[in-house]
């Protein structure tokens, strides 16, 4: 059995949720094939927020044009540094809803800018 965030699950997103779902499915298969009387682990379909759609579309378009993932383009170290900076900002200012500020920026504008800069039609 294989359980990880990159195996096929209802969770079409590399995440802890996907890895957890894969683990539950692997455990259920092991239980089914063994003589165990344990109850199977519960699984359920994940409904992804529609806010992921634009980002998944960007990932698909970059892949179709032979470009790396957006995090690779930015440098994963920068992404980690940005997350750390946001955590420190929240701790220092008490403003914990930085993501609400970012929500005001339209994802489609960001994505259009990225694709234009990379020369992706």
Secondary structure, DSSP 8 states (H G I E B T S, - for coil): ---STTS--S--SSSHHHHHHHHHHHHHHHHHHSS--------------TTHHHHHHHHHHHHHTT---HHHHH-HHHHHHHHHHHHHHHHHH----HHHHHHTS-HHHHHHHHHHHHT--
